[in-house]
């Protein structure tokens, strides 16, 4: 069975591939991305996302057997769109994120329903922000 790091990398790769088809102009920034500094520049007028795959704090759930454990995680995506595209543009990208995450398949990983906050909020002077979260679980060998 795969560990959390391996499953996370596979989810990231599949998620990026799905979004490259539905939202080709939207950049995805992952934690520790060197390019993220450019987001604070006032000329940033593109849509972009910040995404992270997190292991649940209580990820090691009761063992299924002596050799298996169930691990829980969460894909969290922040979607930012320029105010010029309006809240509708933000919702369209969020819908693409939700569809990409719900369509992911990775071995034993089971994705549960994606949620997004109801509408974009103004978090920056130039952008709307909305969040999409998708929990998932998979079986792993206990550590």
C-alpha positions as protocol buffer text, in pm:
chain_id: "A"
residue {
  index: 1
  type: UNK
  ca { x: 0 y: 0 z: 0 }
}
residue {
  index: 2
  type: UNK
  ca { x: 112 y: 354 z: -71 }
}
residue {
  index: 3
  type: UNK
  ca { x: 194 y: 608 z: 197 }
}
residue {
  index: 4
  type: UNK
  ca { x: 54 y: 959 z: 227 }
}
residue {
  index: 5
  type: UNK
  ca { x: 339 y: 1126 z: 35 }
}
residue {
  index: 6
  type: UNK
  ca { x: 298 y: 892 z: -262 }
}
residue {
  index: 7
  type: UNK
  ca { x: -81 y: 927 z: -269 }
}
residue {
  index: 8
  type: UNK
  ca { x: -49 y: 1307 z: -238 }
}
residue {
  index: 9
  type: UNK
  ca { x: 189 y: 1328 z: -533 }
}
residue {
  index: 10
  type: UNK
  ca { x: -40 y: 1111 z: -747 }
}
residue {
  index: 11
  type: UNK
  ca { x: -342 y: 1326 z: -655 }
}
residue {
  index: 12
  type: UNK
  ca { x: -146 y: 1642 z: -737 }
}
residue {
  index: 13
  type: UNK
  ca { x: -39 y: 1509 z: -1078 }
}
residue {
  index: 14
  type: UNK
  ca { x: -392 y: 1392 z: -1170 }
}
residue {
  index: 15
  type: UNK
  ca { x: -549 y: 1717 z: -1043 }
}
residue {
  index: 16
  type: UNK
  ca { x: -308 y: 1931 z: -1248 }
}
residue {
  index: 17
  type: UNK
  ca { x: -375 y: 1723 z: -1560 }
}
residue {
  index: 18
  type: UNK
  ca { x: -753 y: 1754 z: -1521 }
}
residue {
  index: 19
  type: UNK
  ca { x: -737 y: 2131 z: -1468 }
}
residue {
  index: 20
  type: UNK
  ca { x: -499 y: 2179 z: -1761 }
}
residue {
  index: 21
  type: UNK
  ca { x: -788 y: 2064 z: -1980 }
}
residue {
  index: 22
  type: UNK
  ca { x: -1076 y: 2256 z: -1818 }
}
residue {
  index: 23
  type: UNK
  ca { x: -891 y: 2572 z: -1704 }
}
residue {
  index: 24
  type: UNK
  ca { x: -568 y: 2593 z: -1909 }
}
residue {
  index: 25
  type: UNK
  ca { x: -491 y: 2956 z: -1820 }
}
residue {
  index: 26
  type: UNK
  ca { x: -513 y: 2916 z: -1442 }
}
residue {
  index: 27
  type: UNK
  ca { x: -185 y: 2873 z: -1253 }
}
residue {
  index: 28
  type: UNK
  ca { x: -174 y: 2641 z: -951 }
}
residue {
  index: 29
  type: UNK
  ca { x: 65 y: 2729 z: -669 }
}
residue {
  index: 30
  type: UNK
  ca { x: 155 y: 2455 z: -422 }
}
residue {
  index: 31
  type: UNK
  ca { x: 316 y: 2507 z: -79 }
}
residue {
  index: 32
  type: UNK
  ca { x: 678 y: 2627 z: -99 }
}
residue {
  index: 33
  type: UNK
  ca { x: 635 y: 2728 z: -465 }
}
residue {
  index: 34
  type: UNK
  ca { x: 914 y: 2971 z: -556 }
}
residue {
  index: 35
  type: UNK
  ca { x: 686 y: 3151 z: -803 }
}
residue {
  index: 36
  type: UNK
  ca { x: 435 y: 3251 z: -535 }
}
residue {
  index: 37
  type: UNK
  ca { x: 619 y: 3576 z: -458 }
}
residue {
  index: 38
  type: UNK
  ca { x: 492 y: 3716 z: -788 }
}
residue {
  index: 39
  type: UNK
  ca { x: 134 y: 3700 z: -656 }
}
residue {
  index: 40
  type: UNK
  ca { x: 191 y: 3998 z: -431 }
}
residue {
  index: 41
  type: UNK
  ca { x: 280 y: 4216 z: -728 }
}
residue {
  index: 42
  type: UNK
  ca { x: 5 y: 4468 z: -812 }
}
residue {
  index: 43
  type: UNK
  ca { x: 12 y: 4372 z: -1180 }
}
residue {
  index: 44
  type: UNK
  ca { x: -115 y: 4020 z: -1108 }
}
residue {
  index: 45
  type: UNK
  ca { x: -445 y: 4026 z: -1294 }
}
residue {
  index: 46
  type: UNK
  ca { x: -478 y: 3658 z: -1377 }
}
residue {
  index: 47
  type: UNK
  ca { x: -682 y: 3390 z: -1209 }
}
residue {
  index: 48
  type: UNK
  ca { x: -476 y: 3157 z: -995 }
}
residue {
  index: 49
  type: UNK
  ca { x: -508 y: 2892 z: -725 }
}
residue {
  index: 50
  type: UNK
  ca { x: -326 y: 2798 z: -410 }
}
residue {
  index: 51
  type: UNK
  ca { x: -362 y: 2427 z: -343 }
}
residue {
  index: 52
  type: UNK
  ca { x: -250 y: 2194 z: -67 }
}
residue {
  index: 53
  type: UNK
  ca { x: -299 y: 1828 z: 17 }
}
residue {
  index: 54
  type: UNK
  ca { x: -316 y: 1783 z: 392 }
}
residue {
  index: 55
  type: UNK
  ca { x: -308 y: 1475 z: 612 }
}
residue {
  index: 56
  type: UNK
  ca { x: -581 y: 1485 z: 874 }
}
residue {
  index: 57
  type: UNK
  ca { x: -451 y: 1548 z: 1229 }
}
residue {
  index: 58
  type: UNK
  ca { x: -609 y: 1222 z: 1344 }
}
residue {
  index: 59
  type: UNK
  ca { x: -516 y: 1049 z: 1020 }
}
residue {
  index: 60
  type: UNK
  ca { x: -431 y: 714 z: 1171 }
}
residue {
  index: 61
  type: UNK
  ca { x: -779 y: 577 z: 1225 }
}
residue {
  index: 62
  type: UNK
  ca { x: -840 y: 246 z: 1400 }
}
residue {
  index: 63
  type: UNK
  ca { x: -664 y: -35 z: 1222 }
}
residue {
  index: 64
  type: UNK
  ca { x: -864 y: -236 z: 971 }
}
residue {
  index: 65
  type: UNK
  ca { x: -643 y: -535 z: 1037 }
}
residue {
  index: 66
  type: UNK
  ca { x: -304 y: -590 z: 1193 }
}
residue {
  index: 67
  type: UNK
  ca { x: -139 y: -484 z: 867 }
}
residue {
  index: 68
  type: UNK
  ca { x: -363 y: -203 z: 742 }
}
residue {
  index: 69
  type: UNK
  ca { x: -478 y: 140 z: 859 }
}
residue {
  index: 70
  type: UNK
  ca { x: -711 y: 393 z: 706 }
}
residue {
  index: 71
  type: UNK
  ca { x: -562 y: 738 z: 642 }
}
residue {
  index: 72
  type: UNK
  ca { x: -769 y: 1054 z: 592 }
}
residue {
  index: 73
  type: UNK
  ca { x: -664 y: 1363 z: 400 }
}
residue {
  index: 74
  type: UNK
  ca { x: -801 y: 1681 z: 252 }
}
residue {
  index: 75
  type: UNK
  ca { x: -738 y: 1861 z: -77 }
}
residue {
  index: 76
  type: UNK
  ca { x: -781 y: 2234 z: -8 }
}
residue {
  index: 77
  type: UNK
  ca { x: -786 y: 2480 z: -299 }
}
residue {
  index: 78
  type: UNK
  ca { x: -813 y: 2859 z: -278 }
}
residue {
  index: 79
  type: UNK
  ca { x: -936 y: 3010 z: -606 }
}
residue {
  index: 80
  type: UNK
  ca { x: -857 y: 3375 z: -683 }
}
residue {
  index: 81
  type: UNK
  ca { x: -1010 y: 3558 z: -980 }
}
residue {
  index: 82
  type: UNK
  ca { x: -974 y: 3922 z: -1083 }
}
residue {
  index: 83
  type: UNK
  ca { x: -1271 y: 4138 z: -989 }
}
residue {
  index: 84
  type: UNK
  ca { x: -1314 y: 4215 z: -1358 }
}
residue {
  index: 85
  type: UNK
  ca { x: -1429 y: 3856 z: -1415 }
}
residue {
  index: 86
  type: UNK
  ca { x: -1677 y: 3890 z: -1130 }
}
residue {
  index: 87
  type: UNK
  ca { x: -1802 y: 3629 z: -890 }
}
residue {
  index: 88
  type: UNK
  ca { x: -1935 y: 3421 z: -1181 }
}
residue {
  index: 89
  type: UNK
  ca { x: -1581 y: 3369 z: -1312 }
}
residue {
  index: 90
  type: UNK
  ca { x: -1476 y: 3255 z: -967 }
}
residue {
  index: 91
  type: UNK
  ca { x: -1766 y: 3009 z: -944 }
}
residue {
  index: 92
  type: UNK
  ca { x: -1685 y: 2864 z: -1287 }
}
residue {
  index: 93
  type: UNK
  ca { x: -1327 y: 2789 z: -1184 }
}
residue {
  index: 94
  type: UNK
  ca { x: -1448 y: 2646 z: -851 }
}
residue {
  index: 95
  type: UNK
  ca { x: -1685 y: 2418 z: -1042 }
}
residue {
  index: 96
  type: UNK
  ca { x: -1391 y: 2298 z: -1255 }
}
residue {
  index: 97
  type: UNK
  ca { x: -1188 y: 2233 z: -939 }
}
residue {
  index: 98
  type: UNK
  ca { x: -1478 y: 2040 z: -785 }
}
residue {
  index: 99
  type: UNK
  ca { x: -1530 y: 1835 z: -1101 }
}
residue {
  index: 100
  type: UNK
  ca { x: -1158 y: 1758 z: -1128 }
}
residue {
  index: 101
  type: UNK
  ca { x: -1139 y: 1643 z: -766 }
}
residue {
  index: 102
  type: UNK
  ca { x: -1458 y: 1439 z: -780 }
}
residue {
  index: 103
  type: UNK
  ca { x: -1334 y: 1271 z: -1097 }
}
residue {
  index: 104
  type: UNK
  ca { x: -996 y: 1170 z: -954 }
}
residue {
  index: 105
  type: UNK
  ca { x: -918 y: 803 z: -919 }
}
residue {
  index: 106
  type: UNK
  ca { x: -614 y: 676 z: -737 }
}
residue {
  index: 107
  type: UNK
  ca { x: -586 y: 314 z: -636 }
}
residue {
  index: 108
  type: UNK
  ca { x: -765 y: 274 z: -305 }
}
residue {
  index: 109
  type: UNK
  ca { x: -823 y: 647 z: -246 }
}
residue {
  index: 110
  type: UNK
  ca { x: -1190 y: 728 z: -199 }
}
residue {
  index: 111
  type: UNK
  ca { x: -1287 y: 1091 z: -260 }
}
residue {
  index: 112
  type: UNK
  ca { x: -1586 y: 1230 z: -77 }
}
residue {
  index: 113
  type: UNK
  ca { x: -1805 y: 1525 z: -177 }
}
residue {
  index: 114
  type: UNK
  ca { x: -1631 y: 1852 z: -257 }
}
residue {
  index: 115
  type: UNK
  ca { x: -1752 y: 2167 z: -83 }
}
residue {
  index: 116
  type: UNK
  ca { x: -1701 y: 2529 z: -171 }
}
residue {
  index: 117
  type: UNK
  ca { x: -1800 y: 2841 z: 11 }
}
residue {
  index: 118
  type: UNK
  ca { x: -2117 y: 2985 z: -146 }
}
residue {
  index: 119
  type: UNK
  ca { x: -1962 y: 3286 z: -318 }
}
residue {
  index: 120
  type: UNK
  ca { x: -1633 y: 3459 z: -368 }
}
residue {
  index: 121
  type: UNK
  ca { x: -1525 y: 3711 z: -109 }
}
residue {
  index: 122
  type: UNK
  ca { x: -1297 y: 4009 z: -155 }
}
residue {
  index: 123
  type: UNK
  ca { x: -970 y: 3920 z: 17 }
}
residue {
  index: 124
  type: UNK
  ca { x: -745 y: 4136 z: -198 }
}
residue {
  index: 125
  type: UNK
  ca { x: -816 y: 4473 z: -357 }
}
residue {
  index: 126
  type: UNK
  ca { x: -801 y: 4314 z: -702 }
}
residue {
  index: 127
  type: UNK
  ca { x: -936 y: 3959 z: -656 }
}
residue {
  index: 128
  type: UNK
  ca { x: -1227 y: 3748 z: -536 }
}
residue {
  index: 129
  type: UNK
  ca { x: -1145 y: 3433 z: -338 }
}
residue {
  index: 130
  type: UNK
  ca { x: -1341 y: 3111 z: -287 }
}
residue {
  index: 131
  type: UNK
  ca { x: -1230 y: 2781 z: -133 }
}
residue {
  index: 132
  type: UNK
  ca { x: -1297 y: 2423 z: -244 }
}
residue {
  index: 133
  type: UNK
  ca { x: -1226 y: 2134 z: -7 }
}
residue {
  index: 134
  type: UNK
  ca { x: -1244 y: 1762 z: -82 }
}
residue {
  index: 135
  type: UNK
  ca { x: -1180 y: 1497 z: 183 }
}
residue {
  index: 136
  type: UNK
  ca { x: -1038 y: 1158 z: 89 }
}
residue {
  index: 137
  type: UNK
  ca { x: -939 y: 831 z: 259 }
}
residue {
  index: 138
  type: UNK
  ca { x: -717 y: 541 z: 165 }
}
residue {
  index: 139
  type: UNK
  ca { x: -574 y: 227 z: 319 }
}
residue {
  index: 140
  type: UNK
  ca { x: -210 y: 221 z: 417 }
}
residue {
  index: 141
  type: UNK
  ca { x: 37 y: 8 z: 606 }
}
residue {
  index: 142
  type: UNK
  ca { x: 64 y: 143 z: 963 }
}
residue {
  index: 143
  type: UNK
  ca { x: 385 y: 320 z: 1058 }
}
